[in-house]
């Protein structure tokens, strides 16, 4: 018995055609085999971006992370993620700077899987680019709820589980 594929005249649609366009650049300014791949970063960023966006994600060492945090936030220590928004939605554009050594240390100290912690910080930074913040209790609650929802859709645990 010969089996043939049935042909249709319908154009095939990309799997993610329903997702907004994400122009993403990923830079690795630090060498570490434990850093997420470009594909992972795209998946995480896309999961919480309801509009078209142009974003650069840069993974840095502690010195660059400290310098940027000092220069732009006046704090003389490296932090896990910095967000630089250039255009708000609907023309979302910005940069995320992820300090790899800080993320790795936090994941270890908090008993979290490194991949899950990187994913959370990409989601967290992307929400900052969209105008979310955690400067007061109600804003923090709204942002954390979006983070929890996004992380659950990505099949990661609640990043705030176990916090008081």
C-alpha positions, 0 to 999 in steps of 0.5 A: 500500500502506497501512502502519499501526503495530502497536499493543500493549497493553504500557505503554511503558517509559522508556529509562532505567527500569533506572537508579536514580533520580537527583534532580539539581540543577545550579547555574551560579554562574559564566557560561561558555559552555564549561560542560557542560549539565544533560543532560551532567552527569546522564548522567555522574553517573548512569553511576557511581551504582548507587543512588538519589541526591539530588545538587546540582552547582554550578559556581563561580568561583575565588574561591568555590572557594578560599573553600570549599576553605579553609573545609572543607579548610583549604587556601587555593586553589581545587581542581577538585572538592569533594564534600560527602556528607550520606548514604551509600548506600543513601540517597545525598545530597550536593553537588559543587562544581566550580571551572570555571576550575581545570578549564579550566586543568587540561584545557589544561595536561594536553592533555585535551578540556575535556568529558572533564575535566569528565566525569571530575571529575563521576565522581570527585566522585560516587565520593567521595559513595559513600565512595571515596577516594584517601588510600592506595595501595590505595584510590586504585587501586580508585577509579581503576579505577572511574573508568576503567571509567565513563569507558570506558562513557561513551566517554571516554579513560582520564583517567589515561593518561600519568600516571606 
